[in-house]
Amino acid sequence: MGTWTVRVNGYNVPQGVSGKQGYALVVDMPDNVCDPDFTLGVTPTSLDICQGATATYNVALGSIAHFNSPVNLSASGNPGSVNFSPNPATPPDNGSTNSTLSLTGAAAGAYAFDVIGTSGALTHQQTVNLNVQTGAPGIASLIAPANGSINVPRAVTFSWTATAGASTYTLQIATSPDFVQNLQEITGLTATSYDTTLVADTVYYWRVRAVNPCGPGAYATSAAFRTEAITCPLYGPGATGAIPDSRTTSFNLSVPDAGAITDLDVVSLAGTHTYVGDLSFVLASPASTQVTLIPRMCTSADNFNKTLDDEAAGALACPLSDGATQRPSQALSAFDGQSRNGTWVLRITDSAAVDTGTLTGWYLRICAGAATNAVCGNLPGSYGMACHRALTGSTLQLGNAWGNQDGIVFDRFVEGRTNPITVNVQGAPANSRYLRVWFDWDNNGVFDDTELVHQGAAVDDDNAVAISVPADLAEAVAYRVRLYDGQPVTLATQDNRSYGYSDGGDIADGTSPTPVPTAILLTSFTALAEGENIRVVWETAAELQNLGFNLYRGESAAGPWTQLNAELIPAQNPGAVFGASYEWLDTGVTLDTTYFYRLEDVDVNSASTFHGPVSATAAGVTAVRIAGFGASHESRVRSQVAGAGVTALVLMGLMAGSWRAPRRESADS
């Protein structure tokens, strides 16, 4: 044991060779150089379990210098009970063996403890970690790409926040909001980011969930984005001119467009020149990267005409004048990722005298990301990504500015009623104005087919749209308003859904107000013939927002309608969670005629809801045979005098009659 020094001397080193030289040193150590010992290694060094589960580690013991004695295993600082099997464990001579460490009963928390091996005076130990979880992890928050973003480069970095209790993460990427189409699922991620390359000009949906031994957590609310479009315009022709002897001549081509290069081809590089083998061709980018397109080749042949493409089937070959598309001498992919904008330089070198020529033409086809001018909705990805591209000749917008997600005004939002919203449309269309409106009534994160609540032509300025709010709606819901530049027949080829792309128009995503409870809960509304009159009766179960009622009569179910009450019939229990009973005796009817009645309830915001119609027919009075009167007998007959709702109580006697003062019966009695 101790420090050893080894010196190596070199002999017969070749002349002219300087610097460090490579040597191999082989040391054949006799067995007695080292004292017998053992090694101890524990895997994994960090372990996650769910509370109540057993933590299992492997303890590997190795032999050094013929060590073959028993090793007693123990733990220190362990959070639960431990058991080693076997224990002690004996590594074979110059070999290795394993023991299984099982730990149970650990409470929730993060722990570090030591695994110790002892054999006589020899002791080795290793610290390991244990994380005990009590349940599935929480929900991660998505960072990038942000929901609703467009023009995202194809090379994408997904990132999200770290989640407490997470052991790994699962990332899903798809091209449909239901994560069915083209689904990619990446599991077992330990970092909070992931790099990949996606298809250009495509909408993607993504979500993440954390996982630990207790199970997976819930997925984060999905996000949507669109990758940048790739355009491949042909630029040129570049500068042309003479190719003189024995020099390098430069020819420029200016590219005005920005965008990172994804592919580049040299198209129709052509010219005349005798003895073309004198020439070599180099292309330089605005960033000064140089690629040799054609080296000196094909000796005494004349002229050149080639298209150079990395993806071509064949390699560069003679003759140079055949107009073929072939791979260049060096890969044009060296330009990938650089900006295409700027001055490109074609350098042609004539390396010999006598023969000259002329460059007659050359072009560059450069593919690069191109920004799309569009506005998109901002609802979560589950609703689908909806975008409207700018359209030449169209200035349509919702509200004050294109893409501002505004222009929608809720006048009121009462459950169980038809409520007006105002959609403000501005600007001139290239074709026509058309509106579609969705509300997620069941709040399930998707606009179902039945949740398209309005579609139709729109006008410049304010558009009143009637929305029927479900009676049992108790919370605010997401909505989407899309303004299209075009009629439905045109839209069918662009976008017939609540999401997707459309040319022209605008979009406004948002959340409705919290619905206000309905003014009343009407439990019954009936009309009954009562002799020559008709009695209308209604009953409420609640009158939270109610001011009162109006009652209307007509001679058909479609009206026209005549209001029977001169003043609002007041609510008996305004603001109450319990109701009341109401009735109205209609005396102004004609016998044997069917009448229809409609009830209007008016709330504290002066909003009206109509109920009915109900109907009844006044049948007239049936003749009554009077058998006789007694002197002490008094009859009470309920009769009506002119005027709706007025009742007189008439007292008649055999010997003498008297009238009580008429009592006006209230409209709600």
C-alpha positions as CSV (number, residue, x, y, z in Angstrom):
1,M,0.0,0.0,0.0
2,G,1.2,3.6,-0.6
3,T,2.1,5.9,-3.4
4,W,3.8,4.6,-6.5
5,T,5.5,6.5,-9.2
6,V,5.9,5.1,-12.8
7,R,8.3,6.8,-15.3
8,V,8.2,5.9,-19.0
9,N,11.2,6.8,-21.2
10,G,10.7,7.0,-25.0
11,Y,13.4,5.8,-27.5
12,N,13.7,6.1,-31.3
13,V,11.1,8.8,-31.5
14,P,10.7,9.7,-35.2
15,Q,12.5,12.9,-36.4
16,G,10.3,16.0,-36.7
17,V,7.7,14.7,-34.3
18,S,7.1,17.0,-31.4
19,G,4.6,17.3,-28.6
20,K,3.1,14.5,-26.5
21,Q,3.3,11.0,-27.7
22,G,0.8,8.2,-27.1
23,Y,1.9,5.2,-25.0
24,A,0.2,2.2,-23.5
25,L,1.2,1.3,-19.9
26,V,0.2,-2.2,-18.7
27,V,0.8,-3.0,-15.0
28,D,0.5,-6.6,-14.0
29,M,0.0,-6.3,-10.2
30,P,0.6,-9.3,-8.0
31,D,-2.2,-10.3,-5.8
32,N,-0.4,-9.3,-2.6
33,V,0.0,-5.7,-3.6
34,C,-3.5,-4.8,-2.1
35,D,-4.9,-5.9,1.2
36,P,-8.2,-7.9,1.0
37,D,-11.2,-5.6,1.1
38,F,-14.8,-5.4,-0.2
39,T,-16.8,-2.8,-2.1
40,L,-20.4,-1.7,-1.3
41,G,-22.7,-0.1,-3.8
42,V,-26.5,0.6,-3.5
43,T,-29.0,1.1,-6.3
44,P,-31.0,3.1,-6.9
45,T,-29.4,6.0,-5.0
46,S,-32.8,7.7,-4.9
47,L,-36.2,6.0,-4.7
48,D,-39.8,7.2,-4.7
49,I,-42.6,5.1,-3.1
50,C,-46.2,5.6,-2.1
51,Q,-46.9,5.6,1.6
52,G,-47.5,2.0,2.7
53,A,-45.4,0.4,0.0
54,T,-42.1,-1.3,0.5
55,A,-38.9,0.5,-0.6
56,T,-36.5,-2.0,-2.2
57,Y,-32.8,-1.4,-2.9
58,N,-30.1,-3.7,-4.2
59,V,-26.9,-3.8,-2.2
60,A,-23.9,-5.1,-4.3
61,L,-20.8,-6.4,-2.5
62,G,-17.6,-7.0,-4.4
63,S,-14.4,-8.7,-3.5
64,I,-10.9,-7.1,-3.7
65,A,-7.7,-9.2,-3.4
66,H,-9.5,-12.5,-2.7
67,F,-11.7,-11.1,0.0
68,N,-14.3,-13.7,0.9
69,S,-15.4,-13.0,4.4
70,P,-19.1,-12.4,5.6
71,V,-20.2,-8.7,5.5
72,N,-22.8,-7.7,8.1
73,L,-25.3,-5.1,6.6
74,S,-27.2,-2.5,8.6
75,A,-28.8,1.0,8.1
76,S,-28.5,4.2,10.0
77,G,-31.0,7.1,10.0
78,N,-33.6,5.0,8.2
79,P,-37.2,6.2,8.4
80,G,-38.7,2.8,8.9
81,S,-37.9,-0.9,9.5
82,V,-35.2,-2.5,7.4
83,N,-34.4,-6.0,6.4
84,F,-31.5,-7.3,4.4
85,S,-31.7,-10.7,2.6
86,P,-29.3,-12.4,2.9
87,N,-27.5,-10.9,5.9
88,P,-24.6,-11.3,6.3
89,A,-23.7,-11.6,2.7
90,T,-20.3,-13.1,1.5
91,P,-18.9,-12.0,-1.9
92,P,-17.0,-14.9,-3.6
93,D,-13.3,-14.7,-4.1
94,N,-12.7,-11.8,-6.5
95,G,-16.4,-11.8,-7.4
96,S,-19.6,-10.1,-6.3
97,T,-22.9,-10.9,-4.6
98,N,-26.1,-9.0,-3.9
99,S,-28.4,-8.5,-0.9
100,T,-31.9,-7.0,-1.1
101,L,-32.7,-4.2,1.3
102,S,-36.4,-3.9,2.1
103,L,-37.7,-0.8,4.1
104,T,-41.3,-0.6,5.4
105,G,-43.4,1.7,7.6
106,A,-41.9,5.0,6.5
107,A,-44.1,8.0,7.0
108,A,-44.5,10.6,4.3
109,G,-41.5,12.8,3.7
110,A,-38.1,13.0,2.1
111,Y,-35.2,11.1,3.8
112,A,-31.5,10.4,3.5
113,F,-30.1,7.4,5.3
114,D,-26.9,5.3,5.3
115,V,-26.4,1.7,4.2
116,I,-23.5,0.2,6.1
117,G,-21.4,-2.9,5.5
118,T,-19.0,-4.2,8.2
119,S,-16.6,-7.1,8.2
120,G,-14.1,-7.1,11.0
121,A,-12.3,-3.8,11.0
122,L,-13.5,-3.0,7.5
123,T,-16.5,-0.7,7.1
124,H,-18.0,0.9,4.0
125,Q,-21.2,2.8,3.6
126,Q,-23.3,4.7,1.1
127,T,-26.0,7.3,1.5
128,V,-29.3,6.8,-0.3
129,N,-32.5,8.9,-0.6
130,L,-36.1,7.9,-0.1
131,N,-39.2,10.0,-1.0
132,V,-42.4,8.8,0.5
133,Q,-45.5,10.2,-1.2
134,T,-49.0,10.3,0.2
135,G,-51.0,10.5,-3.1
136,A,-50.9,11.4,-6.7
137,P,-49.0,14.6,-7.6
138,G,-50.7,18.0,-8.3
139,I,-51.3,19.6,-11.6
140,A,-48.5,21.2,-13.6
141,S,-48.8,24.6,-15.3
142,L,-47.9,24.9,-18.9
143,I,-45.4,27.5,-19.8
144,A,-44.4,27.3,-23.5
145,P,-45.5,27.2,-26.2
146,A,-48.2,29.5,-24.8
147,N,-51.9,28.8,-25.6
148,G,-53.1,30.6,-28.7
149,S,-49.6,31.3,-30.0
150,I,-48.9,31.3,-33.7
151,N,-45.7,31.2,-35.9
152,V,-44.0,28.9,-33.5
153,P,-40.7,27.5,-35.0
154,R,-40.8,23.8,-36.0
155,A,-38.0,23.1,-33.5
156,V,-40.1,23.4,-30.3
157,T,-39.2,23.3,-26.7
158,F,-42.1,22.4,-24.4
159,S,-41.8,23.6,-20.9
160,W,-43.9,23.4,-17.7
161,T,-43.6,24.1,-14.0
162,A,-42.3,21.6,-11.6
163,T,-45.0,19.8,-9.6
164,A,-44.8,18.9,-5.9
165,G,-44.7,15.2,-5.5
166,A,-43.8,14.4,-9.1
167,S,-41.4,11.6,-9.9
168,T,-41.8,11.8,-13.7
169,Y,-43.9,13.6,-16.2
170,T,-46.0,12.5,-19.2
171,L,-46.2,14.8,-22.2
172,Q,-48.9,14.4,-24.9
173,I,-48.9,16.2,-28.3
174,A,-51.7,15.8,-30.8
175,T,-53.3,17.6,-33.8
176,S,-56.8,17.5,-32.4
177,P,-58.2,18.9,-29.2
178,D,-59.4,15.5,-28.0
179,F,-55.9,14.1,-28.3
180,V,-56.8,11.4,-30.8
181,Q,-55.3,12.5,-34.1
182,N,-51.5,12.0,-34.5
183,L,-51.0,11.5,-30.7
184,Q,-47.4,11.5,-29.4
185,E,-47.0,10.4,-25.8
186,I,-43.7,10.8,-24.1
187,T,-43.4,9.2,-20.7
188,G,-40.9,9.0,-17.9
189,L,-39.6,12.6,-18.4
190,T,-37.7,13.7,-15.3
191,A,-37.0,17.3,-16.6
192,T,-39.6,20.0,-17.0
193,S,-38.9,20.5,-20.7
194,Y,-38.8,18.5,-23.9
195,D,-37.3,19.3,-27.3
196,T,-38.7,18.0,-30.6
197,T,-39.3,19.1,-34.2
198,L,-42.8,19.3,-35.6
199,V,-44.5,19.7,-38.9
200,A,-44.8,23.2,-40.3
201,D,-48.1,25.2,-40.5
202,T,-49.9,22.8,-38.2
203,V,-52.1,23.3,-35.1
204,Y,-50.9,21.2,-32.2
205,Y,-52.5,20.6,-28.8
206,W,-50.4,19.7,-25.8
207,R,-50.8,18.8,-22.1
208,V,-48.7,17.4,-19.3
209,R,-49.4,15.4,-16.1
210,A,-47.1,14.5,-13.2
211,V,-46.7,10.9,-12.1
212,N,-45.4,9.3,-8.9
213,P,-45.7,5.8,-7.4
214,C,-49.1,6.6,-6.0
215,G,-50.4,7.1,-9.6
216,P,-50.7,9.8,-12.2
217,G,-52.0,13.3,-11.4
218,A,-54.6,15.1,-13.6
219,Y,-53.6,16.6,-16.9
220,A,-53.0,20.3,-17.0
221,T,-55.6,22.3,-19.0
222,S,-54.4,21.8,-22.6
223,A,-52.9,24.5,-24.7
224,A,-52.9,25.0,-28.5
225,F,-50.4,26.6,-30.9
226,R,-49.7,26.7,-34.6
227,T,-46.2,26.2,-36.1
228,E,-44.9,28.6,-38.6
229,A,-45.7,28.1,-42.2
230,I,-42.7,27.3,-44.5
231,T,-42.5,29.1,-47.8
232,C,-40.1,28.3,-50.6
233,P,-40.0,31.2,-53.0
234,L,-37.7,31.3,-56.0
235,Y,-35.4,34.3,-55.8
236,G,-33.5,35.6,-58.8
237,P,-32.2,35.7,-61.3
238,G,-28.9,36.7,-59.7
239,A,-26.4,38.9,-61.4
240,T,-24.8,37.5,-64.5
241,G,-21.8,38.4,-66.7
242,A,-18.4,37.4,-68.0
243,I,-16.2,34.8,-66.4
244,P,-12.7,36.0,-67.1
245,D,-9.5,34.0,-67.0
246,S,-7.4,33.3,-63.9
247,R,-9.5,35.0,-61.3
248,T,-12.5,34.7,-59.1
249,T,-15.6,36.7,-60.1
250,S,-18.5,37.4,-57.7
251,F,-22.2,37.6,-58.7
252,N,-24.8,38.8,-56.2
253,L,-28.4,37.9,-55.5
254,S,-30.4,39.9,-53.0
255,V,-33.1,38.1,-50.8
256,P,-35.5,40.6,-49.2
257,D,-37.4,38.1,-47.0
258,A,-36.6,37.2,-43.4
259,G,-37.0,33.7,-41.9
260,A,-34.7,30.9,-40.7
261,I,-33.7,28.6,-43.6
262,T,-35.0,25.1,-43.6
263,D,-33.9,24.1,-47.1
264,L,-32.0,25.7,-50.0
265,D,-31.6,24.7,-53.7
266,V,-29.5,26.3,-56.4
267,V,-31.7,26.4,-59.5
268,S,-30.6,26.5,-63.1
269,L,-27.0,27.5,-62.6
270,A,-26.2,27.9,-66.3
271,G,-23.6,29.5,-68.5
272,T,-21.2,29.1,-71.4
273,H,-17.5,28.3,-71.1
274,T,-15.0,26.2,-73.1
275,Y,-13.1,23.7,-71.1
276,V,-15.4,23.8,-68.1
277,G,-12.9,21.9,-66.0
278,D,-11.2,25.3,-65.4
279,L,-14.1,26.4,-63.2
280,S,-15.2,25.9,-59.6
281,F,-18.4,27.3,-58.0
282,V,-18.8,28.4,-54.4
283,L,-22.0,29.9,-52.8
284,A,-21.6,32.3,-49.8
285,S,-24.5,33.2,-47.5
286,P,-25.1,36.7,-45.9
287,A,-23.6,35.1,-42.8
288,S,-20.4,34.3,-44.8
289,T,-20.8,30.6,-44.7
290,Q,-19.3,29.1,-47.9
291,V,-20.4,25.9,-49.7
292,T,-18.6,24.4,-52.7
293,L,-21.2,23.7,-55.3
294,I,-19.1,22.3,-58.1
295,P,-15.4,21.7,-57.9
296,R,-13.0,21.5,-61.0
297,M,-14.3,18.6,-62.9
298,C,-15.3,17.3,-66.4
299,T,-12.0,18.7,-67.9
300,S,-12.4,19.7,-71.6
301,A,-16.2,19.6,-71.8
302,D,-18.0,22.9,-72.6
303,N,-20.7,24.8,-70.8
304,F,-22.7,24.2,-67.6
305,N,-26.4,23.9,-66.5
306,K,-27.2,22.2,-63.2
307,T,-29.8,22.4,-60.4
308,L,-28.3,21.5,-57.1
309,D,-30.4,20.0,-54.3
310,D,-29.3,18.0,-51.2
311,E,-32.4,15.8,-51.6
312,A,-31.6,14.9,-55.3
313,A,-31.3,11.2,-56.1
314,G,-28.0,11.4,-57.8
315,A,-24.6,12.8,-57.0
316,L,-22.9,15.5,-59.0
317,A,-21.7,14.0,-62.3
318,C,-20.4,14.9,-65.8
319,P,-21.4,16.4,-68.1
320,L,-22.1,19.7,-66.4
321,S,-24.3,20.9,-69.2
322,D,-27.1,18.2,-69.0
323,G,-29.6,20.3,-67.0
324,A,-29.8,17.5,-64.3
325,T,-30.8,18.0,-60.7
326,Q,-28.1,16.5,-58.6
327,R,-26.5,16.8,-55.1
328,P,-23.8,19.5,-54.8
329,S,-20.2,18.7,-53.9
330,Q,-20.8,20.0,-50.3
331,A,-24.2,19.9,-48.6
332,L,-26.3,23.0,-48.8
333,S,-27.7,22.1,-45.4
334,A,-24.8,24.1,-44.0
335,F,-27.0,27.2,-44.5
336,D,-29.9,25.7,-42.4
337,G,-31.0,27.9,-39.5
338,Q,-29.4,31.0,-40.9
339,S,-31.5,34.0,-42.0
340,R,-32.2,34.0,-45.8
341,N,-32.4,37.8,-45.8
342,G,-29.4,39.6,-47.3
343,T,-27.0,39.4,-50.2
344,W,-25.9,35.9,-51.4
345,V,-22.7,35.7,-53.4
346,L,-21.9,33.1,-56.1
347,R,-18.1,33.0,-56.6
348,I,-16.9,31.4,-59.9
349,T,-13.1,30.8,-60.1
350,D,-11.4,30.3,-63.5
351,S,-8.1,28.6,-62.6
352,A,-6.6,28.5,-66.0
353,A,-5.8,30.8,-69.0
354,V,-7.1,30.8,-72.6
355,D,-10.7,29.7,-72.1
356,T,-13.4,32.1,-70.9
357,G,-17.2,32.2,-70.7
358,T,-20.3,33.8,-69.4
359,L,-22.7,33.2,-66.5
360,T,-26.2,33.4,-68.1
361,G,-28.4,32.7,-65.1
362,W,-28.9,31.3,-61.6
363,Y,-31.6,31.3,-58.9
364,L,-32.0,30.3,-55.3
365,R,-35.1,28.5,-53.9
366,I,-34.9,29.1,-50.2
367,C,-37.4,27.6,-47.8
368,A,-37.9,29.4,-44.5
369,G,-40.5,30.0,-41.8
370,A,-43.0,32.7,-42.7
371,A,-45.1,34.6,-40.2
372,T,-48.8,34.2,-40.6
373,N,-50.8,37.4,-39.9
374,A,-53.7,36.1,-37.8
375,V,-55.6,36.5,-34.6
376,C,-56.7,33.6,-32.5
377,G,-59.0,32.9,-29.6
378,N,-57.7,32.5,-26.0
379,L,-59.9,29.7,-24.5
380,P,-58.1,26.6,-23.3
381,G,-56.9,24.1,-25.9
382,S,-59.8,21.7,-25.3
383,Y,-62.1,24.1,-27.1
384,G,-60.0,23.9,-30.2
385,M,-57.8,26.7,-31.6
386,A,-59.8,29.2,-33.6
387,C,-58.0,31.7,-35.8
388,H,-58.8,34.3,-38.4
389,R,-56.1,35.3,-41.0
390,A,-55.9,38.7,-42.4
391,L,-57.7,38.9,-45.8
392,T,-56.9,41.4,-48.5
393,G,-59.7,43.9,-48.9
394,S,-61.3,43.0,-45.5
395,T,-61.2,45.2,-42.4
396,L,-63.8,43.4,-40.4
397,Q,-63.3,43.4,-36.6
398,L,-65.2,42.9,-33.4
399,G,-65.2,45.9,-31.1
400,N,-62.5,48.5,-31.1
401,A,-59.6,46.6,-32.6
402,W,-58.9,43.4,-34.6
403,G,-57.8,40.6,-32.3
404,N,-58.7,42.5,-29.2
405,Q,-61.2,39.8,-27.9
406,D,-63.8,42.4,-27.3
407,G,-67.0,43.9,-28.8
408,I,-69.4,41.6,-26.8
409,V,-71.7,43.3,-24.2
410,F,-74.1,41.3,-21.9
411,D,-77.2,43.4,-21.2
412,R,-78.2,40.8,-18.6
413,F,-77.7,37.1,-18.0
414,V,-80.7,35.6,-16.2
415,E,-81.1,31.8,-16.0
416,G,-84.1,30.3,-17.6
417,R,-84.6,33.3,-19.8
418,T,-83.9,34.7,-23.3
419,N,-81.2,37.3,-22.7
420,P,-79.9,39.8,-25.3
421,I,-76.2,40.3,-26.0
422,T,-74.8,42.9,-28.2
423,V,-72.1,42.1,-30.7
424,N,-70.4,45.1,-32.2
425,V,-69.2,44.6,-35.7
426,Q,-67.0,47.2,-37.4
427,G,-65.1,47.5,-40.7
428,A,-65.8,46.6,-44.3
429,P,-65.8,43.0,-45.6
430,A,-64.3,41.7,-48.8
431,N,-67.4,39.5,-49.1
432,S,-70.1,39.7,-46.4
433,R,-70.5,39.7,-42.6
434,Y,-71.5,36.5,-40.8
435,L,-71.7,35.7,-37.1
436,R,-71.6,32.4,-35.2
437,V,-71.9,32.3,-31.4
438,W,-71.3,29.3,-29.0
439,F,-71.8,28.9,-25.3
440,D,-70.5,25.9,-23.3
441,W,-73.7,25.3,-21.3
442,D,-72.5,22.1,-19.8
443,N,-69.1,23.5,-18.9
444,N,-67.3,20.5,-20.2
445,G,-64.5,22.3,-22.0
446,V,-65.9,21.6,-25.5
447,F,-68.4,23.4,-27.7
448,D,-70.8,20.6,-28.6
449,D,-72.9,20.8,-31.8
450,T,-76.0,21.8,-29.7
451,E,-74.1,24.7,-28.2
452,L,-74.1,26.8,-31.4
453,V,-76.7,29.3,-30.2
454,H,-76.7,31.7,-33.1
455,Q,-75.6,32.0,-36.7
456,G,-76.6,34.4,-39.4
457,A,-75.8,37.5,-41.3
458,A,-74.5,40.5,-39.4
459,V,-74.7,44.2,-39.9
460,D,-72.2,47.0,-39.4
461,D,-72.4,48.4,-35.9
462,D,-74.4,46.7,-33.0
463,N,-76.0,43.3,-33.6
464,A,-78.6,42.1,-31.0
465,V,-78.3,38.4,-30.4
466,A,-80.9,36.6,-28.3
467,I,-79.4,33.9,-26.0
468,S,-81.7,31.4,-24.2
469,V,-79.9,30.6,-20.9
470,P,-80.7,27.3,-19.4
471,A,-82.9,27.4,-16.3
472,D,-80.4,25.4,-14.2
473,L,-77.3,27.2,-15.1
474,A,-75.5,28.1,-11.9
475,E,-72.1,29.3,-13.0
476,A,-70.3,31.4,-15.6
477,V,-69.5,29.6,-18.9
478,A,-67.1,30.0,-21.7
479,Y,-68.3,31.6,-25.0
480,R,-66.9,32.1,-28.5
481,V,-68.0,34.6,-31.0
482,R,-66.6,34.3,-34.6
483,L,-67.1,37.0,-37.2
484,Y,-66.6,35.6,-40.7
485,D,-65.9,37.4,-44.0
486,G,-68.2,35.2,-46.1
487,Q,-71.4,33.3,-46.3
488,P,-72.0,29.7,-45.1
489,V,-71.5,28.2,-48.5
490,T,-68.0,29.7,-48.5
491,L,-67.3,28.8,-44.9
492,A,-68.0,25.1,-45.5
493,T,-64.7,24.8,-47.3
494,Q,-62.9,26.9,-44.7
495,D,-64.3,26.2,-41.3
496,N,-67.6,24.8,-40.3
497,R,-66.7,24.2,-36.6
498,S,-66.1,26.2,-33.5
499,Y,-62.4,26.0,-34.1
500,G,-60.0,26.0,-37.1
501,Y,-58.8,28.7,-39.5
502,S,-60.8,31.1,-41.6
503,D,-59.7,33.9,-43.9
504,G,-60.9,37.3,-42.8
505,G,-63.1,38.2,-39.8
506,D,-62.3,38.3,-36.1
507,I,-62.8,36.3,-32.9
508,A,-63.8,37.0,-29.3
509,D,-63.4,34.3,-26.7
510,G,-64.5,35.0,-23.1
511,T,-66.5,34.0,-20.1
512,S,-70.1,35.0,-19.4
513,P,-71.2,36.8,-16.3
514,T,-72.4,34.6,-13.5
515,P,-76.1,33.9,-14.2
516,V,-78.7,35.7,-12.1
517,P,-81.4,33.5,-10.7
518,T,-84.7,33.7,-12.6
519,A,-87.2,36.3,-11.3
520,I,-89.8,33.6,-10.5
521,L,-90.2,29.9,-10.5
522,L,-93.7,29.3,-12.1
523,T,-95.2,26.1,-11.0
524,S,-98.6,26.4,-12.7
525,F,-100.5,28.6,-15.1
526,T,-104.1,27.7,-16.1
527,A,-107.3,29.2,-17.5
528,L,-110.7,27.7,-16.4
529,A,-114.3,28.5,-17.6
530,E,-116.4,29.8,-14.7
531,G,-120.0,30.3,-16.0
532,E,-120.0,33.3,-18.3
533,N,-116.5,34.2,-17.2
534,I,-113.0,32.8,-17.3
535,R,-110.8,32.6,-14.3
536,V,-107.0,32.6,-14.9
537,V,-104.9,31.1,-12.1
538,W,-101.1,30.9,-11.6
539,E,-98.8,29.9,-8.8
540,T,-95.1,30.6,-8.1
541,A,-92.6,28.6,-6.0
542,A,-90.1,31.5,-5.7
543,E,-90.0,35.2,-6.4
544,L,-86.4,36.2,-6.0
545,Q,-86.2,39.0,-8.6
546,N,-89.9,39.5,-9.3
547,L,-91.6,42.9,-9.4
548,G,-95.0,41.7,-10.7
549,F,-97.1,40.4,-13.6
550,N,-99.0,41.5,-16.7
551,L,-101.8,39.4,-18.1
552,Y,-102.7,39.4,-21.8
553,R,-105.7,38.0,-23.7
554,G,-106.1,37.1,-27.4
555,E,-108.4,35.1,-29.6
556,S,-105.6,32.9,-31.1
557,A,-102.4,31.4,-29.8
558,A,-100.5,33.8,-31.9
559,G,-102.3,36.9,-30.7
560,P,-102.7,39.8,-31.2
561,W,-102.7,40.4,-27.4
562,T,-104.6,42.8,-25.2
563,Q,-103.3,43.7,-21.8
564,L,-106.0,43.1,-19.2
565,N,-104.5,44.8,-16.1
566,A,-104.2,48.6,-16.2
567,E,-101.3,48.5,-13.6
568,L,-98.6,45.9,-12.8
569,I,-100.0,43.1,-10.6
570,P,-97.5,43.4,-7.8
571,A,-95.6,40.3,-6.5
572,Q,-96.9,39.1,-3.2
573,N,-93.5,37.9,-1.9
574,P,-90.8,39.9,-3.8
575,G,-87.3,38.6,-3.1
576,A,-88.6,35.5,-1.4
577,V,-87.5,31.9,-1.9
578,F,-91.2,30.9,-1.5
579,G,-94.0,31.7,-3.8
580,A,-97.7,32.8,-3.9
581,S,-101.0,32.1,-5.7
582,Y,-102.7,34.5,-8.1
583,E,-105.9,34.6,-10.0
584,W,-107.7,36.9,-12.4
585,L,-111.4,36.7,-13.3
586,D,-112.0,37.8,-16.8
587,T,-115.6,39.0,-17.3
588,G,-115.2,40.7,-20.6
589,V,-115.6,37.6,-22.7
590,T,-118.1,36.4,-25.2
591,L,-119.9,33.1,-24.7
592,D,-118.8,30.0,-26.7
593,T,-115.6,31.8,-27.7
594,T,-112.1,30.3,-26.9
595,Y,-109.7,32.8,-25.4
596,F,-105.9,32.5,-25.0
597,Y,-103.9,34.0,-22.1
598,R,-100.3,34.9,-21.8
599,L,-98.5,35.8,-18.6
600,E,-95.6,38.2,-18.4
601,D,-93.4,38.3,-15.3
602,V,-91.3,41.4,-14.9
603,D,-88.1,41.4,-12.9
604,V,-86.2,44.1,-11.0
605,N,-84.2,44.9,-14.1
606,S,-87.4,45.4,-16.1
607,A,-86.6,42.2,-18.0
608,S,-89.7,40.3,-19.1
609,T,-90.4,36.6,-19.5
610,F,-93.6,35.4,-21.1
611,H,-95.4,32.2,-20.2
612,G,-98.2,30.4,-22.0
613,P,-100.4,30.7,-23.8
614,V,-103.2,28.8,-22.0
615,S,-106.8,28.7,-23.2
616,A,-110.5,28.3,-22.0
617,T,-114.0,28.8,-23.4
618,A,-116.8,30.6,-21.6
619,A,-119.8,28.2,-21.8
620,G,-122.6,30.5,-20.4
621,V,-125.1,30.0,-17.5
622,T,-127.1,26.8,-17.1
623,A,-130.9,27.3,-16.2
624,V,-131.7,26.5,-12.5
625,R,-135.1,25.4,-11.3
626,I,-136.0,27.0,-7.9
627,A,-137.9,24.6,-5.7
628,G,-138.9,27.3,-3.2
629,F,-137.8,29.8,-0.7
630,G,-138.1,29.9,3.1
631,A,-138.6,33.0,5.0
632,S,-135.6,32.5,7.1
633,H,-133.4,31.2,4.3
634,E,-130.7,33.3,2.9
635,S,-128.7,32.4,-0.3
636,R,-125.3,33.7,-1.3
637,V,-124.7,34.0,-5.0
638,R,-121.4,35.1,-6.3
639,S,-122.0,37.4,-9.3
640,Q,-120.0,39.7,-11.5
641,V,-120.6,43.3,-12.4
642,A,-119.1,45.1,-15.3
643,G,-115.3,45.3,-15.2
644,A,-112.7,42.7,-14.9
645,G,-111.9,41.5,-11.5
646,V,-114.8,43.3,-9.7
647,T,-117.0,41.0,-7.6
648,A,-120.3,41.8,-5.8
649,L,-121.7,39.7,-3.0
650,V,-125.6,39.7,-3.4
651,L,-127.8,38.8,-0.5
652,M,-131.3,37.8,-1.5
653,G,-134.2,37.0,0.9
654,L,-137.8,35.8,0.2
655,M,-139.6,38.7,1.9
656,A,-137.0,41.5,1.5
657,G,-133.7,42.1,-0.3
658,S,-130.6,44.1,0.5
659,W,-127.2,44.8,-1.2
660,R,-123.9,44.9,0.4
661,A,-121.5,47.3,-0.9
662,P,-119.7,45.8,-3.8
663,R,-116.2,44.6,-2.9
664,R,-113.5,44.9,-5.6
665,E,-111.6,41.6,-5.8
666,S,-107.9,42.2,-6.2
667,A,-106.4,40.9,-9.4
668,D,-104.2,38.5,-7.4
669,S,-107.0,37.2,-5.1
